[in-house]
Amino acid sequence: MNREGALLVMIAVAVALLALGAFAWRRRSRRDAGIVAPFGEAPEAAAVQTVSSGFYVATTRHGEALERLAIRGLGFRSRVDVTVTDRGVALDLVGQPRMFVATDRIDSVGLATTAIDRVVEPGGLVRLSWRAERTDGTSETVDSYLRPQDQSAQGLAAAITAILPPSTPTAADQTSTPSTGNAA
């Protein structure tokens, strides 16, 4: 095979891989189209407890840290400003409207090590488990992973835990599995 033939084979393989990736993402987007992110502002009377900057890593199926969801506005890694108020948690992702998860929608908060393609030091990610609405009127628990930059993950998780009702589980309450991002 000459050089031109090898080049054509490499180009064909690259185009095929790109097409396969686009097909897979489109299929995933259709699968997750029924899950709606809670876009909106915090209530006016909400008192800010803490603000943290960092990275939004991903939102996954609950307990499945390697299964990314393609929810509109939450499908891609981004810089994020996290605002913890006494009424819930606001996420400001670059290029997206503000998302506000009220405390009654938060199921648990904990620390994680793995999410999608991100592996960090033990407890370097904050795992926020919350109930997302579906277009059919039901809800589904999902996990959103955050990587704070200006404070520790443990500090951000503690700030979120402090606003939750006493009956909401935290990673410390879930002793059956370690908080590696795969904890339920």
C-alpha positions as CSV (number, residue, x, y, z in Angstrom):
1,M,0.0,0.0,0.0
2,N,1.4,3.4,-0.9
3,R,1.3,6.5,1.3
4,E,-1.9,7.9,-0.3
5,G,-3.7,4.7,0.3
6,A,-2.7,4.6,4.0
7,L,-3.8,8.2,4.4
8,L,-7.2,7.5,2.9
9,V,-7.6,4.5,5.2
10,M,-6.7,6.7,8.2
11,I,-9.1,9.4,7.1
12,A,-11.9,6.9,6.6
13,V,-11.4,5.4,10.1
14,A,-11.4,8.9,11.7
15,V,-14.6,9.9,9.9
16,A,-16.2,6.6,10.9
17,L,-15.3,7.1,14.6
18,L,-16.6,10.7,14.5
19,A,-19.9,9.5,12.9
20,L,-20.2,6.7,15.5
21,G,-19.6,9.2,18.3
22,A,-22.3,11.6,16.9
23,F,-24.8,8.8,16.5
24,A,-24.2,7.6,20.1
25,W,-24.6,11.1,21.5
26,R,-27.8,11.7,19.5
27,R,-29.2,8.4,20.8
28,R,-28.3,9.3,24.4
29,S,-29.8,12.7,24.0
30,R,-33.1,11.2,22.8
31,R,-33.0,8.7,25.7
32,D,-32.6,11.4,28.3
33,A,-34.9,14.1,26.6
34,G,-37.6,13.3,29.2
35,I,-35.5,14.4,32.1
36,V,-35.8,18.2,32.9
37,A,-33.2,20.2,34.8
38,P,-34.8,22.6,37.4
39,F,-33.8,25.9,35.8
40,G,-34.8,28.9,37.8
41,E,-33.8,31.3,40.5
42,A,-33.6,30.8,44.3
43,P,-36.5,32.2,46.2
44,E,-36.1,35.9,47.0
45,A,-36.1,35.3,50.8
46,A,-33.3,32.7,50.5
47,A,-30.3,33.5,52.6
48,V,-26.9,32.7,51.1
49,Q,-24.8,30.3,53.3
50,T,-21.8,29.9,51.1
51,V,-20.6,30.4,47.5
52,S,-17.9,28.2,45.8
53,S,-16.4,28.2,42.3
54,G,-15.1,25.1,40.6
55,F,-16.1,22.6,37.9
56,Y,-19.3,20.9,37.1
57,V,-18.2,17.4,36.1
58,A,-21.4,15.5,35.1
59,T,-24.8,14.3,36.0
60,T,-25.3,10.5,36.1
61,R,-28.0,8.0,36.9
62,H,-28.2,7.6,40.6
63,G,-25.6,5.2,41.9
64,E,-24.0,4.7,38.4
65,A,-21.1,7.2,38.3
66,L,-20.0,6.1,34.8
67,E,-23.5,6.5,33.1
68,R,-23.6,10.2,31.9
69,L,-27.1,11.7,31.3
70,A,-27.5,14.1,28.4
71,I,-29.9,16.4,30.2
72,R,-30.4,19.8,28.4
73,G,-28.0,22.2,30.1
74,L,-26.2,19.5,32.1
75,G,-24.7,17.4,29.3
76,F,-21.1,18.8,29.3
77,R,-18.4,19.6,31.8
78,S,-18.2,23.3,32.6
79,R,-17.0,25.9,35.1
80,V,-19.6,26.4,37.8
81,D,-20.4,28.8,40.7
82,V,-22.3,26.9,43.4
83,T,-24.4,29.0,45.8
84,V,-25.7,27.2,48.9
85,T,-28.8,29.0,50.4
86,D,-31.0,28.0,53.2
87,R,-33.6,26.9,50.6
88,G,-31.4,24.9,48.3
89,V,-28.4,24.8,45.9
90,A,-28.0,27.0,42.9
91,L,-25.7,26.0,40.0
92,D,-24.5,28.7,37.6
93,L,-22.9,26.8,34.7
94,V,-21.2,28.9,32.0
95,G,-23.5,29.5,29.1
96,Q,-26.6,28.0,30.8
97,P,-29.5,29.5,32.8
98,R,-29.2,29.2,36.5
99,M,-30.3,25.8,38.0
100,F,-31.8,25.7,41.5
101,V,-32.3,22.5,43.4
102,A,-34.6,23.1,46.4
103,T,-33.8,21.3,49.6
104,D,-36.9,19.1,49.3
105,R,-35.6,17.7,46.0
106,I,-32.1,16.8,47.5
107,D,-31.9,13.2,48.5
108,S,-28.3,13.1,49.8
109,V,-24.9,14.7,49.5
110,G,-21.6,13.0,49.8
111,L,-18.0,12.8,48.6
112,A,-16.9,10.8,45.6
113,T,-13.7,9.9,43.8
114,T,-14.9,8.9,40.4
115,A,-17.4,10.3,37.9
116,I,-17.5,9.6,34.2
117,D,-13.9,10.1,33.0
118,R,-12.8,12.1,36.1
119,V,-10.8,10.3,38.8
120,V,-9.5,12.5,41.6
121,E,-8.0,12.1,45.1
122,P,-10.3,10.3,47.5
123,G,-13.3,12.6,48.4
124,G,-12.3,15.2,45.9
125,L,-15.7,15.4,44.3
126,V,-19.1,16.5,45.8
127,R,-21.9,14.1,44.8
128,L,-25.3,15.9,45.0
129,S,-28.2,13.3,44.6
130,W,-31.4,15.1,43.7
131,R,-34.8,14.3,42.1
132,A,-35.2,15.5,38.5
133,E,-38.6,15.9,37.0
134,R,-39.5,13.9,33.9
135,T,-41.9,15.2,31.2
136,D,-44.3,12.4,32.0
137,G,-44.9,13.8,35.6
138,T,-42.7,11.3,37.4
139,S,-39.3,12.0,38.9
140,E,-35.9,10.3,38.8
141,T,-33.0,10.5,41.2
142,V,-29.8,11.6,39.6
143,D,-26.3,12.4,40.9
144,S,-24.5,15.6,39.9
145,Y,-20.7,15.8,40.6
146,L,-18.9,19.0,41.5
147,R,-15.2,19.7,41.9
148,P,-14.8,22.8,44.0
149,Q,-11.6,24.9,43.5
150,D,-11.8,27.6,46.1
151,Q,-12.7,25.4,49.1
152,S,-12.5,21.7,49.9
153,A,-15.0,19.2,48.6
154,Q,-15.6,18.3,52.3
155,G,-16.4,21.9,53.1
156,L,-18.9,22.3,50.3
157,A,-20.6,19.0,51.1
158,A,-20.8,20.1,54.8
159,A,-22.4,23.4,53.8
160,I,-25.0,21.6,51.7
161,T,-25.6,19.0,54.4
162,A,-26.2,21.8,56.9
163,I,-29.3,23.1,55.0
164,L,-30.9,19.6,54.6
165,P,-33.6,18.4,56.9
166,P,-32.3,15.9,59.6
167,S,-33.9,12.9,57.8
168,T,-31.8,13.4,54.6
169,P,-29.0,10.9,54.3
170,T,-25.4,12.0,53.9
171,A,-22.3,9.9,52.9
172,A,-21.6,9.3,56.6
173,D,-25.0,7.7,57.0
174,Q,-24.4,5.3,54.1
175,T,-22.0,2.8,55.6
176,S,-22.8,-0.1,53.3
177,T,-20.7,1.3,50.5
178,P,-17.8,3.7,50.5
179,S,-18.2,7.2,49.0
180,T,-16.3,6.6,45.8
181,G,-18.9,8.0,43.4
182,N,-20.6,4.7,43.1
183,A,-22.4,4.9,46.4
184,A,-26.1,4.7,46.4
